[in-house]
């Protein structure tokens, strides 16, 4: 004991201990495997260790890990990648390029691709996609594990992800402790980061969990991405509320994509969130990837996202989107032939008939023609009738009644299978569209703002339909950075139901836009969600959105089935119309109609619901042409008052008015 203590106190002894620790850590990290073939954490550790003796011990740790956790071929490729990384660090370690922040992540990813690509020649696109995902994870791990002073939260996040990946394939009766730990990790990270980063962390942890198996399904990727985003957005609520939503996302993903172990996935998610909820908050480690912005007044400016974070977020989204395109490519399986209906009936009825040889051998052409003629009316009607068959066939068949009954049963089963395939295809198509929108949403970033040049004066007015207590139209005006957003949603019908639908739409869209997501992917994602809601009996809503850059005056108007909007410049009034359907009735991939315009000081922009203008909207254009006042609130109230004479009491009414003025320069402060 005294000798070990003396050895540790010596400088040489501490150096040997550090090198041994690097070797052991690399060996342990190699247990985290993707698809049973790749070890991204071990390769990232070798790349970060450099080219001298520390890098040599890390490469030796990769060798030991390959011997312990891999088969011969996979382990040999892992060792070859580690040796290539070590040699490259030795060759370029003293050069200027090695000091670039992207050198180590690029070296780790390229070394893996160079060694593995020889093995992948002639393989399917699925194998190439898995290798590309492993390379992306290797680069991401190298970025996360890089030392950042005293903040070790990202290193701990990456190492815990390796533990999750290693433990995920170890199941007991289908239950995986690794997947449960993945849910716990995402819930933990969501409490100290923004919704967009939490969604990216959830997608990353879910991805390595899914890819840990030999046949990736990407179910946890989608569930943890959505659950992480929602948990971060609702972190100010009690912990049980986002935890419950996480379980809901896992359940919807598992049963929506017809998983073979849906119940087990829900049980794993339940264990993970229960572990997160019951553990006292003071015992939980703090994982903060992005500083939380202080909440302020309604007009407070959004915190700027660093350029490096935007780039990493965009590149990660592109990698996920490419992976989804490869692994969820639509299949082109041939449709089932209706002849199986008659084959089954013949097998059941005709096999024991005394005329079987005559019908199916001597006069096969006659039998085939009779069945072929009966296909069209049978599928149109859904059941067989005696008139569908020629008289010479039905009069000759001695078991014709039994044959009709068997054909009826076969047709019923055939139509059920066809209906199931159609529904399954639509669900898969919708899920794949959601995956694509996930990548598109994550790739959006907060725009860098310049000096605010325009001051916005806004007026808003709402009026419920005559006889109703609440208004089915809802609106919101808010800012995010230099961007001003005006949202108007008209729920289907009127009353409480319409109010709930439109309020939910405005609330969700506001959260997307305040998070810095571009309007177009945010609207497409919301439209897809409303499409699913309509399929389950929910209502649809119209969406009218104005996006204005207050520094340049560039504006875009997005519409999903919304009423016309009006722009007044000088004495001229321009009408912006839309021919699209409301959100929830559009196709899941349909983009909103958009109109681009340039606004400047003195311009008026008016947004109304369809209950205001009525069937004749000319009176509103006339009112705007004659309006000479400057108060936007007075104009919005005047519009609703004037709408009473044009059918405005027959529907909910809402009006938003925007007047632009030149922003006063900021006063200079003495230093």
C-alpha positions as a printed NumPy array, in Angstrom:
array([[  0.   ,   0.   ,   0.   ],
       [  2.832,   2.39 ,   0.876],
       [  4.596,   1.565,  -2.38 ],
       [  1.45 ,   2.287,  -4.44 ],
       [  0.964,   5.604,  -2.62 ],
       [  4.566,   6.603,  -3.246],
       [  4.246,   5.637,  -6.896],
       [  1.123,   7.797,  -7.236],
       [  2.844,  10.791,  -5.67 ],
       [  5.634,  10.612,  -8.219],
       [  5.129,  12.399, -11.535],
       [  6.028,   9.316, -13.53 ],
       [  3.558,   7.201, -11.573],
       [  0.708,   9.637, -12.213],
       [  1.548,   9.695, -15.935],
       [  1.403,   5.895, -16.097],
       [ -1.915,   5.896, -14.209],
       [ -3.431,   8.424, -16.628],
       [ -2.346,   6.351, -19.636],
       [ -3.742,   3.205, -18.061],
       [ -7.013,   5.02 , -17.36 ],
       [ -7.218,   6.029, -21.024],
       [ -6.682,   2.426, -22.044],
       [ -9.355,   1.105, -19.674],
       [-11.836,   3.829, -20.619],
       [-11.388,   3.131, -24.342],
       [-11.836,  -0.59 , -23.753],
       [-15.046,   0.008, -21.769],
       [-16.4  ,   2.485, -24.326],
       [-15.91 ,  -0.07 , -27.104],
       [-18.793,  -2.033, -25.572],
       [-21.145,   0.575, -27.015],
       [-21.771,  -0.929, -30.457],
       [-23.977,   0.233, -33.339],
       [-25.543,  -2.651, -35.231],
       [-23.03 ,  -4.991, -33.596],
       [-20.343,  -3.736, -36.026],
       [-19.151,  -0.248, -35.09 ],
       [-17.643,   1.317, -31.949],
       [-17.957,   5.109, -32.307],
       [-17.141,   5.916, -28.666],
       [-13.891,   3.945, -28.697],
       [-12.743,   5.58 , -31.951],
       [-13.621,   9.053, -30.647],
       [-11.59 ,   8.369, -27.492],
       [ -8.582,   7.29 , -29.59 ],
       [ -8.878,  10.429, -31.734],
       [ -9.05 ,  12.7  , -28.679],
       [ -6.021,  11.028, -27.033],
       [ -3.633,  12.396, -29.646],
       [ -0.65 ,  10.736, -31.249],
       [  1.899,  10.159, -28.492],
       [  1.979,   7.587, -25.713],
       [ -1.536,   8.451, -24.514],
       [ -2.902,   7.768, -28.003],
       [ -0.972,   4.5  , -28.12 ],
       [ -2.58 ,   3.312, -24.882],
       [ -6.017,   4.324, -26.16 ],
       [ -5.455,   2.311, -29.361],
       [ -4.363,  -0.588, -27.15 ],
       [ -7.626,  -0.204, -25.22 ],
       [ -9.531,  -0.413, -28.514],
       [ -7.657,  -3.65 , -29.251],
       [ -8.665,  -5.118, -25.883],
       [-12.264,  -3.991, -26.407],
       [-12.343,  -5.599, -29.845],
       [-11.143,  -8.88 , -28.301],
       [-13.74 ,  -8.742, -25.515],
       [-16.842,  -7.457, -27.272],
       [-16.593,  -8.081, -31.047],
       [-16.362, -11.015, -33.395],
       [-13.14 , -11.435, -35.369],
       [-14.008,  -9.471, -38.521],
       [-15.769,  -6.576, -36.768],
       [-13.029,  -6.363, -34.141],
       [-10.333,  -6.376, -36.794],
       [-11.956,  -3.418, -38.558],
       [-12.293,  -1.559, -35.24 ],
       [ -8.602,  -2.053, -34.487],
       [ -7.65 ,  -1.007, -38.038],
       [ -9.654,   2.225, -37.647],
       [ -8.01 ,   2.932, -34.271],
       [ -4.502,   2.336, -35.705],
       [ -5.292,   4.622, -38.665],
       [ -6.44 ,   7.38 , -36.291],
       [ -3.329,   6.994, -34.144],
       [ -1.014,   7.14 , -37.179],
       [ -2.8  ,  10.222, -38.526],
       [ -2.451,  11.944, -35.141],
       [  1.262,  11.11 , -35.15 ],
       [  1.703,  12.427, -38.705],
       [ -0.328,  15.632, -38.385],
       [ -0.079,  16.312, -34.63 ],
       [  2.509,  19.088, -34.982],
       [  0.902,  20.722, -38.   ],
       [ -1.453,  23.7  , -38.   ],
       [ -4.373,  21.65 , -39.315],
       [ -4.43 ,  19.554, -36.121],
       [ -5.372,  22.631, -34.084],
       [ -8.567,  23.194, -36.063],
       [-11.706,  22.3  , -34.008],
       [-13.053,  20.096, -36.802],
       [ -9.851,  18.036, -37.184],
       [-10.495,  15.428, -34.489],
       [-14.203,  14.774, -35.341],
       [-13.416,  14.608, -39.062],
       [-10.432,  12.296, -38.478],
       [-12.515,   9.858, -36.4  ],
       [-15.38 ,   9.775, -38.909],
       [-13.163,   9.516, -42.012],
       [-11.045,   6.723, -40.508],
       [-14.153,   4.674, -39.799],
       [-15.504,   5.234, -43.327],
       [-12.175,   4.427, -45.013],
       [-11.751,   1.107, -43.232],
       [-15.396,   0.047, -43.352],
       [-16.054,   1.059, -46.988],
       [-13.907,  -1.826, -48.263],
       [-16.15 ,  -4.255, -46.422],
       [-19.322,  -2.527, -47.686],
       [-18.536,  -2.826, -51.41 ],
       [-21.437,  -4.682, -52.996],
       [-23.648,  -4.36 , -49.915],
       [-27.13 ,  -2.82 , -49.813],
       [-27.976,   0.804, -49.136],
       [-29.114,  -0.223, -45.649],
       [-25.56 ,  -1.24 , -44.71 ],
       [-24.141,   1.988, -46.141],
       [-26.718,   4.034, -44.211],
       [-25.796,   2.266, -40.964],
       [-22.105,   2.965, -41.6  ],
       [-22.834,   6.632, -42.359],
       [-24.842,   6.895, -39.131],
       [-21.936,   5.347, -37.194],
       [-19.553,   7.896, -38.721],
       [-21.898,  10.764, -37.792],
       [-22.178,   9.455, -34.219],
       [-18.379,   9.129, -34.029],
       [-17.911,  12.765, -35.054],
       [-20.634,  13.933, -32.646],
       [-19.095,  11.97 , -29.753],
       [-15.685,  13.493, -30.501],
       [-17.253,  16.957, -30.253],
       [-19.115,  16.181, -27.016],
       [-16.171,  14.481, -25.25 ],
       [-13.706,  17.295, -25.956],
       [-12.577,  19.027, -22.752],
       [-14.323,  22.334, -22.002],
       [-12.692,  23.608, -18.821],
       [-14.606,  22.623, -15.685],
       [-17.863,  21.772, -17.455],
       [-17.973,  17.98 , -17.82 ],
       [-21.721,  17.606, -18.431],
       [-21.34 ,  16.865, -22.154],
       [-18.613,  14.274, -21.51 ],
       [-20.893,  12.586, -18.994],
       [-23.78 ,  12.719, -21.484],
       [-21.696,  11.012, -24.162],
       [-20.359,   8.307, -21.812],
       [-23.847,   7.576, -20.494],
       [-25.068,   7.266, -24.104],
       [-22.361,   4.625, -24.626],
       [-23.661,   2.738, -21.581],
       [-27.194,   2.94 , -22.975],
       [-26.01 ,   1.624, -26.348],
       [-24.121,  -1.254, -24.721],
       [-27.01 ,  -2.233, -22.446],
       [-29.843,  -1.869, -24.984],
       [-29.426,  -5.301, -26.69 ],
       [-29.387,  -7.079, -23.297],
       [-33.039,  -8.006, -22.748],
       [-34.959, -10.106, -20.234],
       [-38.312, -11.288, -21.602],
       [-38.029,  -8.481, -24.152],
       [-37.387,  -5.768, -21.513],
       [-34.239,  -3.679, -22.059],
       [-32.761,  -1.723, -19.16 ],
       [-30.746,   0.257, -21.707],
       [-33.868,   1.623, -23.393],
       [-35.352,   2.54 , -20.003],
       [-32.104,   4.347, -19.143],
       [-32.321,   6.192, -22.493],
       [-35.732,   7.59 , -21.515],
       [-34.351,   8.643, -18.115],
       [-31.363,  10.359, -19.761],
       [-33.523,  12.356, -22.194],
       [-35.84 ,  13.455, -19.386],
       [-32.798,  14.551, -17.363],
       [-31.284,  16.57 , -20.227],
       [-34.582,  18.25 , -21.107],
       [-34.619,  20.123, -17.802],
       [-31.564,  22.252, -18.607],
       [-31.713,  23.023, -22.313],
       [-33.898,  24.54 , -25.015],
       [-36.64 ,  22.5  , -26.741],
       [-34.754,  22.322, -30.05 ],
       [-31.547,  21.036, -28.422],
       [-33.565,  18.645, -26.241],
       [-35.223,  17.26 , -29.386],
       [-31.789,  16.793, -30.968],
       [-30.481,  15.039, -27.833],
       [-33.568,  12.821, -27.766],
       [-33.132,  11.937, -31.425],
       [-29.431,  11.197, -30.871],
       [-29.958,   9.011, -27.804],
       [-32.878,   7.252, -29.469],
       [-30.807,   6.725, -32.6  ],
       [-27.918,   5.017, -30.802],
       [-30.437,   2.941, -28.839],
       [-32.209,   1.768, -31.998],
       [-28.979,   1.183, -33.91 ],
       [-27.607,  -0.953, -31.078],
       [-29.716,  -3.818, -32.451],
       [-28.87 ,  -5.74 , -35.617],
       [-32.151,  -4.665, -37.261],
       [-32.758,  -0.961, -36.508],
       [-36.408,   0.116, -36.277],
       [-35.928,   3.831, -35.387],
       [-38.958,   3.771, -33.113],
       [-37.2  ,   5.219, -30.069],
       [-35.584,   7.88 , -32.281],
       [-38.936,   9.423, -33.182],
       [-40.454,   8.949, -29.713],
       [-37.542,  10.419, -27.74 ],
       [-37.123,  13.32 , -30.161],
       [-40.752,  14.419, -29.755],
       [-40.749,  13.606, -26.039],
       [-37.526,  15.535, -25.42 ],
       [-38.856,  18.601, -27.203],
       [-42.109,  18.508, -25.254],
       [-40.371,  17.872, -21.899],
       [-38.035,  20.845, -22.425],
       [-40.901,  23.09 , -23.486],
       [-42.872,  22.122, -20.352],
       [-39.961,  22.046, -17.879],
       [-41.605,  24.726, -15.709],
       [-44.534,  22.396, -14.956],
       [-44.422,  19.584, -12.364],
       [-42.135,  16.755, -13.426],
       [-44.93 ,  14.205, -13.727],
       [-46.596,  16.155, -16.565],
       [-43.762,  16.003, -19.176],
       [-43.036,  12.462, -17.972],
       [-46.602,  11.45 , -18.8  ],
       [-46.292,  13.029, -22.266],
       [-43.049,  11.115, -22.858],
       [-44.873,   7.825, -22.189],
       [-47.655,   8.969, -24.508],
       [-45.202,   9.666, -27.364],
       [-43.59 ,   6.236, -26.922],
       [-47.004,   4.542, -26.936],
       [-48.226,   6.422, -30.023],
       [-45.008,   5.654, -31.911],
       [-44.958,   1.984, -30.911],
       [-48.582,   1.198, -31.747],
       [-48.809,   3.646, -34.637],
       [-45.943,   1.921, -36.461],
       [-47.216,  -1.543, -35.492],
       [-44.191,  -2.528, -33.389],
       [-43.86 ,  -6.155, -32.357],
       [-42.911,  -5.13 , -28.814],
       [-45.122,  -2.084, -28.317],
       [-46.24 ,  -3.052, -24.8  ],
       [-42.632,  -3.661, -23.737],
       [-41.581,  -0.258, -25.11 ],
       [-44.295,   1.461, -23.075],
       [-43.229,  -0.47 , -19.955],
       [-39.591,   0.566, -20.527],
       [-40.609,   4.206, -20.956],
       [-42.734,   3.996, -17.816],
       [-39.783,   2.653, -15.801],
       [-37.538,   5.433, -17.118],
       [-39.928,   8.292, -16.291],
       [-40.838,   6.825, -12.896],
       [-37.131,   6.691, -12.035],
       [-36.856,  10.334, -13.087],
       [-39.953,  11.463, -11.145],
       [-39.354,   9.66 ,  -7.833],
       [-35.685,  10.63 ,  -7.48 ],
       [-35.388,  13.915,  -5.529],
       [-34.307,  16.804,  -7.695],
       [-31.266,  17.548,  -5.527],
       [-29.906,  14.042,  -6.24 ],
       [-30.119,  14.472, -10.006],
       [-26.998,  15.598, -11.877],
       [-27.174,  18.883, -13.76 ],
       [-26.888,  18.513, -17.517],
       [-26.935,  21.924, -19.213],
       [-26.102,  22.021, -22.912],
       [-27.407,  25.529, -23.683],
       [-27.84 ,  28.297, -21.103],
       [-31.5  ,  28.857, -20.306],
       [-32.722,  32.301, -21.349],
       [-34.157,  34.468, -18.626],
       [-37.858,  35.061, -19.007],
       [-38.781,  38.73 , -19.251],
       [-41.446,  41.003, -20.618],
       [-43.519,  40.078, -23.626],
       [-41.364,  42.162, -25.958],
       [-38.   ,  40.784, -24.724],
       [-35.638,  39.786, -27.509],
       [-34.799,  36.082, -27.974],
       [-31.273,  34.998, -27.06 ],
       [-28.979,  34.532, -30.05 ],
       [-27.796,  30.986, -30.811],
       [-24.035,  30.7  , -31.499],
       [-23.089,  30.063, -35.102],
       [-21.334,  26.798, -34.242],
       [-24.463,  25.45 , -32.529],
       [-26.591,  26.37 , -35.557],
       [-24.162,  24.611, -37.898],
       [-24.02 ,  21.469, -35.754],
       [-27.805,  21.408, -35.442],
       [-28.277,  21.787, -39.201],
       [-25.692,  19.121, -40.1  ],
       [-27.121,  16.709, -37.55 ],
       [-30.617,  17.198, -38.982],
       [-29.327,  16.479, -42.497],
       [-27.683,  13.261, -41.299],
       [-30.887,  12.091, -39.602],
       [-32.977,  12.982, -42.639],
       [-30.669,  11.014, -44.953],
       [-30.76 ,   8.043, -42.597],
       [-34.557,   8.044, -42.496],
       [-34.686,   8.188, -46.292],
       [-32.539,   5.064, -46.505],
       [-34.057,   2.966, -43.736],
       [-37.693,   3.956, -44.319],
       [-37.7  ,   3.872, -48.11 ],
       [-41.23 ,   2.986, -49.369],
       [-41.508,  -0.625, -50.481],
       [-42.957,  -1.647, -53.854],
       [-44.527,  -4.956, -52.868],
       [-46.966,  -6.365, -55.421],
       [-50.664,  -6.275, -54.546],
       [-52.404,  -9.523, -53.679],
       [-54.123, -11.168, -56.675],
       [-57.91 , -11.686, -56.311],
       [-57.432, -15.228, -57.621],
       [-56.64 , -16.305, -54.035],
       [-60.38 , -16.007, -53.309],
       [-61.259, -18.718, -55.832],
       [-58.176, -20.818, -55.047],
       [-59.233, -21.058, -51.415],
       [-62.859, -21.829, -52.304],
       [-61.799, -24.53 , -54.775],
       [-59.462, -26.066, -52.213],
       [-62.311, -26.181, -49.68 ],
       [-65.234, -27.331, -51.893],
       [-63.938, -28.842, -55.141],
       [-61.207, -31.119, -53.815],
       [-63.654, -33.868, -52.767],
       [-66.132, -33.364, -55.645],
       [-66.669, -36.144, -58.201],
       [-66.534, -33.559, -61.022],
       [-63.218, -32.065, -59.882],
       [-61.208, -33.687, -62.692],
       [-63.687, -32.574, -65.349],
       [-63.915, -28.955, -64.078],
       [-60.242, -28.382, -63.323],
       [-58.547, -30.488, -66.029],
       [-60.797, -31.392, -68.972],
       [-62.74 , -28.098, -69.034],
       [-60.241, -25.885, -67.198],
       [-60.661, -23.001, -69.668],
       [-64.425, -22.893, -69.033],
       [-63.941, -22.858, -65.244],
       [-61.223, -20.216, -65.446],
       [-63.387, -17.995, -67.663],
       [-66.36 , -18.311, -65.291],
       [-64.302, -17.29 , -62.271],
       [-62.59 , -14.478, -64.182],
       [-65.984, -13.001, -65.215],
       [-67.153, -13.058, -61.591],
       [-64.184, -11.088, -60.164],
       [-65.37 ,  -7.569, -61.048],
       [-68.942,  -7.774, -59.653],
       [-67.693,  -9.741, -56.65 ],
       [-65.191,  -7.045, -55.596],
       [-67.633,  -4.233, -56.366],
       [-70.441,  -5.794, -54.297],
       [-68.278,  -7.405, -51.608],
       [-70.08 , -10.74 , -51.78 ],
       [-70.805, -13.405, -54.392],
       [-74.126, -13.862, -56.213],
       [-75.309, -16.699, -58.452],
       [-75.88 , -14.274, -61.333],
       [-72.151, -13.485, -61.403],
       [-71.455, -16.898, -62.942],
       [-72.56 , -18.185, -66.382],
       [-75.618, -20.44 , -66.382],
       [-73.753, -23.382, -67.923],
       [-71.277, -23.274, -65.023],
       [-73.743, -22.776, -62.157],
       [-76.12 , -25.487, -63.446],
       [-73.277, -28.004, -63.839],
       [-71.717, -27.434, -60.366],
       [-73.315, -29.911, -57.936],
       [-71.999, -27.981, -54.863],
       [-72.726, -24.499, -56.152],
       [-74.304, -23.21 , -52.883],
       [-71.284, -24.342, -50.85 ],
       [-68.962, -22.813, -53.442],
       [-70.76 , -19.436, -53.183],
       [-70.471, -19.529, -49.379],
       [-66.737, -20.305, -49.551],
       [-66.183, -17.517, -52.109],
       [-68.051, -15.116, -49.795],
       [-65.736, -15.961, -46.902],
       [-62.66 , -15.635, -49.084],
       [-63.811, -12.292, -50.512],
       [-64.467, -10.911, -47.027],
       [-60.987, -11.88 , -45.857],
       [-59.41 , -10.535, -49.057],
       [-61.122,  -7.149, -48.722],
       [-60.12 ,  -6.91 , -45.063],
       [-56.483,  -7.583, -45.98 ],
       [-56.603,  -4.992, -48.748],
       [-58.111,  -2.403, -46.399],
       [-55.435,  -3.176, -43.806],
       [-52.651,  -2.725, -46.385],
       [-54.095,   0.607, -47.476],
       [-54.309,   1.89 , -43.899],
       [-50.854,   0.572, -43.049],
       [-49.448,   2.276, -46.129],
       [-51.018,   5.594, -45.185],
       [-49.702,   5.319, -41.612],
       [-46.184,   4.534, -42.847],
       [-46.344,   7.362, -45.36 ],
       [-47.459,   9.786, -42.672],
       [-44.747,   8.574, -40.286],
       [-42.087,   8.948, -42.961],
       [-43.335,  12.467, -43.69 ],
       [-43.058,  13.262, -39.987],
       [-39.459,  12.014, -39.984],
       [-38.636,  14.272, -42.934],
       [-40.304,  17.219, -41.21 ],
       [-38.364,  16.414, -38.041],
       [-35.106,  16.913, -39.922],
       [-36.446,  20.039, -41.609],
       [-37.579,  21.447, -38.266],
       [-34.27 ,  20.725, -36.526],
       [-32.326,  22.279, -39.392],
       [-33.994,  25.67 , -38.818],
       [-32.103,  28.164, -36.686],
       [-32.718,  31.572, -35.192],
       [-31.818,  34.25 , -37.702],
       [-29.119,  36.701, -36.799],
       [-30.788,  40.053, -36.408],
       [-29.613,  43.512, -37.296],
       [-30.783,  46.835, -36.02 ],
       [-34.557,  47.175, -35.685],
       [-35.6  ,  49.741, -38.314],
       [-39.405,  49.55 , -38.087],
       [-41.693,  50.126, -35.127],
       [-44.892,  48.078, -35.162],
       [-48.231,  49.381, -33.911],
       [-50.731,  46.539, -33.572],
       [-54.481,  46.546, -32.981],
       [-56.525,  43.383, -32.24 ],
       [-60.267,  42.785, -31.831],
       [-62.399,  39.648, -31.313],
       [-66.176,  39.138, -31.295],
       [-68.064,  35.888, -30.752],
       [-70.934,  34.749, -32.945],
       [-74.344,  36.04 , -31.896],
       [-75.605,  33.728, -29.119],
       [-72.18 ,  32.277, -28.204],
       [-70.187,  33.094, -25.084],
       [-66.697,  32.381, -26.44 ],
       [-65.118,  33.245, -29.787],
       [-64.028,  30.409, -32.072],
       [-61.345,  32.655, -33.61 ],
       [-58.052,  33.152, -31.782],
       [-55.065,  35.404, -32.471],
       [-51.602,  36.194, -31.154],
       [-48.904,  38.815, -31.77 ],
       [-45.349,  38.231, -30.515],
       [-41.686,  38.721, -31.398],
       [-38.687,  36.398, -31.664],
       [-35.46 ,  38.273, -32.183],
       [-36.014,  40.798, -34.967],
       [-39.029,  38.89 , -36.271],
       [-42.628,  39.962, -35.617],
       [-45.325,  37.285, -35.963],
       [-49.094,  37.793, -36.274],
       [-51.207,  34.61 , -36.087],
       [-54.951,  34.203, -36.658],
       [-56.724,  30.837, -36.459],
       [-60.406,  30.144, -37.169],
       [-61.711,  26.894, -35.664],
       [-64.344,  24.791, -37.404],
       [-67.826,  25.942, -36.391],
       [-68.282,  28.099, -33.301],
       [-68.528,  27.864, -29.553],
       [-66.331,  25.943, -27.099],
       [-65.138,  23.302, -29.568],
       [-63.994,  25.832, -32.164],
       [-62.379,  27.956, -29.436],
       [-60.396,  24.955, -28.132],
       [-59.152,  23.989, -31.62 ],
       [-58.069,  27.479, -32.635],
       [-56.481,  28.229, -29.234],
       [-54.475,  25.004, -29.398],
       [-53.293,  25.834, -32.931],
       [-52.171,  29.337, -31.969],
       [-50.468,  28.099, -28.805],
       [-48.472,  25.354, -30.566],
       [-47.479,  27.581, -33.478],
       [-46.318,  30.247, -31.048],
       [-44.083,  27.737, -29.257],
       [-42.496,  26.631, -32.556],
       [-41.818,  30.182, -33.694],
       [-40.552,  31.39 , -30.31 ],
       [-38.085,  28.48 , -30.37 ],
       [-36.549,  29.965, -33.519],
       [-37.998,  27.472, -36.014],
       [-38.783,  28.836, -39.474],
       [-42.505,  29.325, -40.212],
       [-42.736,  26.919, -43.175],
       [-41.469,  23.721, -41.417],
       [-43.386,  24.718, -38.287],
       [-46.643,  25.027, -40.264],
       [-46.042,  21.749, -42.127],
       [-45.406,  19.915, -38.849],
       [-48.546,  21.406, -37.316],
       [-50.586,  20.499, -40.413],
       [-49.402,  16.869, -40.172],
       [-50.397,  16.705, -36.505],
       [-53.819,  18.189, -37.275],
       [-54.258,  15.661, -40.082],
       [-53.817,  12.853, -37.55 ],
       [-56.216,  14.626, -35.197],
       [-58.854,  14.947, -37.938],
       [-58.487,  11.238, -38.709],
       [-59.414,  10.55 , -35.07 ],
       [-62.478,  12.81 , -35.198],
       [-60.942,  16.179, -34.316],
       [-61.747,  19.417, -36.09 ],
       [-59.737,  21.415, -38.608],
       [-58.666,  25.058, -38.406],
       [-57.553,  27.804, -40.74 ],
       [-54.142,  29.386, -40.156],
       [-53.155,  32.912, -41.195],
       [-49.582,  33.939, -40.349],
       [-47.554,  37.085, -41.053],
       [-43.777,  36.907, -40.598],
       [-42.087,  40.343, -40.649],
       [-38.383,  41.12 , -40.39 ],
       [-38.364,  44.448, -38.538],
       [-34.83 ,  45.243, -39.652],
       [-35.426,  44.946, -43.43 ],
       [-39.219,  45.128, -43.843],
       [-39.332,  41.765, -45.671],
       [-42.609,  39.999, -44.929],
       [-44.163,  36.643, -45.814],
       [-47.862,  35.781, -45.454],
       [-48.645,  32.062, -44.971],
       [-52.188,  30.73 , -45.345],
       [-53.942,  27.422, -44.755],
       [-57.527,  28.049, -45.923],
       [-57.539,  31.556, -44.429],
       [-59.605,  34.571, -45.475],
       [-58.061,  37.313, -47.653],
       [-55.644,  39.82 , -46.121],
       [-55.226,  43.459, -47.123],
       [-52.166,  45.677, -47.596],
       [-52.467,  49.46 , -47.893],
       [-49.554,  51.432, -49.286],
       [-50.247,  55.074, -49.917],
       [-53.81 ,  55.154, -51.225],
       [-53.753,  51.729, -52.902],
       [-55.179,  48.595, -51.251],
       [-53.957,  45.141, -52.366],
       [-55.809,  41.921, -51.526],
       [-53.902,  38.689, -50.725],
       [-56.128,  35.647, -51.307],
       [-55.7  ,  31.911, -50.762],
       [-57.144,  28.844, -52.445],
       [-55.741,  26.207, -50.072],
       [-57.698,  24.017, -47.641],
       [-57.576,  24.472, -43.85 ],
       [-54.86 ,  22.76 , -41.82 ],
       [-55.859,  19.155, -41.162],
       [-57.585,  18.79 , -44.549],
       [-54.443,  19.411, -46.612],
       [-52.15 ,  16.544, -47.53 ],
       [-49.491,  15.843, -44.915],
       [-46.736,  17.017, -47.29 ],
       [-48.628,  20.06 , -48.643],
       [-46.908,  23.369, -48.03 ],
       [-48.867,  26.461, -47.01 ],
       [-49.555,  29.115, -49.631],
       [-47.208,  32.038, -49.143],
       [-47.028,  35.58 , -50.508],
       [-43.87 ,  37.658, -50.187],
       [-44.038,  41.429, -49.902],
       [-41.949,  44.393, -48.841],
       [-43.399,  46.635, -46.121],
       [-42.166,  50.061, -45.146],
       [-43.081,  52.89 , -42.781],
       [-46.608,  54.159, -43.238],
       [-47.926,  50.837, -44.609],
       [-51.   ,  49.084, -43.199],
       [-51.492,  45.325, -43.038],
       [-54.92 ,  43.918, -42.098],
       [-55.695,  40.281, -41.301],
       [-59.311,  39.159, -40.73 ],
       [-61.249,  35.918, -40.298],
       [-63.848,  34.838, -42.846],
       [-66.714,  36.015, -40.596],
       [-65.67 ,  39.67 , -41.006],
       [-65.688,  40.288, -44.741],
       [-68.599,  37.946, -45.484],
       [-69.37 ,  37.038, -49.081],
       [-68.702,  40.605, -50.257],
       [-65.295,  41.886, -49.178],
       [-65.326,  45.042, -51.261],
       [-66.587,  47.168, -48.369],
       [-63.419,  46.399, -46.387],
       [-61.169,  47.627, -49.212],
       [-63.241,  50.807, -49.393],
       [-62.961,  51.317, -45.626],
       [-59.183,  50.959, -45.751],
       [-58.874,  53.395, -48.657],
       [-60.85 ,  56.026, -46.744],
       [-59.084,  55.478, -43.412],
       [-56.76 ,  58.373, -42.559],
       [-56.177,  57.89 , -38.833],
       [-52.998,  56.362, -37.375],
       [-54.334,  54.333, -34.441],
       [-54.263,  50.621, -35.31 ],
       [-56.554,  49.63 , -32.417],
       [-59.238,  52.07 , -33.544],
       [-59.122,  50.608, -37.053],
       [-59.527,  47.02 , -35.801],
       [-62.573,  48.031, -33.75 ],
       [-64.017,  49.988, -36.67 ],
       [-63.662,  46.925, -38.915],
       [-65.667,  44.745, -36.509],
       [-68.271,  47.463, -36.03 ],
       [-68.702,  47.868, -39.792],
       [-68.883,  44.071, -40.287],
       [-72.215,  43.978, -38.391],
       [-73.912,  45.431, -41.493],
       [-72.36 ,  42.725, -43.695],
       [-73.334,  39.505, -41.912],
       [-70.78 ,  39.744, -39.141],
       [-73.188,  38.429, -36.497],
       [-73.533,  35.046, -38.219],
       [-69.983,  33.913, -37.438],
       [-67.061,  34.562, -35.107],
       [-65.031,  37.627, -36.091],
       [-61.403,  38.606, -35.558],
       [-59.292,  41.445, -36.922],
       [-55.57 ,  42.247, -36.632],
       [-54.165,  45.545, -37.855],
       [-50.461,  46.34 , -38.231],
       [-49.169,  49.847, -38.845],
       [-45.468,  50.397, -39.483],
       [-43.545,  53.421, -38.312],
       [-39.895,  54.351, -38.431],
       [-38.08 ,  53.227, -35.301],
       [-36.442,  55.981, -33.296],
       [-32.656,  55.594, -32.949],
       [-31.325,  54.301, -29.654],
       [-29.907,  57.078, -27.458],
       [-26.133,  57.041, -27.171],
       [-24.752,  56.295, -23.726],
       [-21.739,  57.993, -22.279],
       [-18.862,  55.678, -21.404]])
